[in-house]
């Protein structure tokens, strides 16, 4: 489970096996038992979440948007895209 970065106790990561075929670019976020998944392209949007407040999700969308380049680069390097 490669971790791309951390922010305020949240871990931004993806799973080593993201499906067969590989799912489109996205990022998972976890803090404690709360989790969320965000699609990164064509625009950042929430795919699903469990145990997070809407205020958290709004902040996390902003963080994903600000780090799209890092997420995409890490994804492409890891999956040899």
C-alpha positions in Angstrom: 0.0 0.0 0.0 2.2 2.9 -1.3 1.8 6.1 0.7 2.0 9.2 -1.5 2.0 11.8 1.3 0.5 12.6 4.7 -1.4 15.7 5.7 -2.8 16.5 9.2 -2.9 12.8 10.2 -4.5 11.7 6.9 -2.6 9.2 4.8 -3.0 9.5 1.0 -2.3 6.2 -0.7 -3.3 3.7 -3.3 -3.3 -0.1 -3.2 -0.6 -2.1 -5.0 -3.3 -4.0 -6.8 -5.8 -1.4 -8.1 -7.9 -3.9 -10.1 -7.5 -5.8 -13.3 -7.8 -3.9 -15.5 -6.2 -1.0 -13.6 -8.8 1.5 -12.4 -8.4 5.1 -13.5 -6.2 7.4 -11.5 -7.5 7.9 -7.9 -6.3 8.2 -4.4 -7.5 6.7 -1.1 -7.4 8.7 2.2 -7.5 7.3 5.7 -7.4 8.6 9.2 -8.2 6.1 11.9 -11.2 4.2 10.8 -12.4 6.9 8.4 -11.7 6.4 4.7 -12.4 8.1 1.4 -11.6 7.6 -2.3 -11.2 10.4 -4.8 -11.0 10.3 -8.5 -8.3 12.6 -9.7 -9.0 13.1 -13.4 -10.6 14.6 -15.3 -11.5 16.6 -12.2 -11.1 15.8 -8.5 -14.3 14.3 -7.1 -15.4 12.1 -4.3 -15.9 8.4 -5.3 -16.9 7.2 -1.8 -16.4 7.8 1.9 -17.1 6.2 5.2 -17.0 7.9 8.6 -15.9 11.4 7.4 -17.8 14.7 7.8 -18.6 16.9 4.8 -16.2 19.6 6.1 -13.4 17.0 6.1 -14.2 15.9 2.6 -14.2 19.5 1.3 -10.8 20.0 2.8 -9.5 16.8 1.4 -10.8 17.6 -2.1 -8.8 20.8 -1.9 -5.7 18.9 -0.8 -6.0 16.4 -3.6 -6.5 19.3 -6.1 -3.4 21.0 -4.8 -1.4 17.8 -5.1 -2.7 16.4 -8.4 0.7 16.5 -10.0 2.4 14.6 -7.2 -0.3 12.0 -7.1 -0.2 11.5 -10.9 3.6 11.3 -11.0 3.7 8.8 -8.2 0.9 6.7 -9.8 2.6 6.6 -13.2 6.0 5.7 -11.7 4.5 3.0 -9.5 2.4 1.4 -12.3 5.0 2.1 -15.0 2.6 4.2 -17.1 
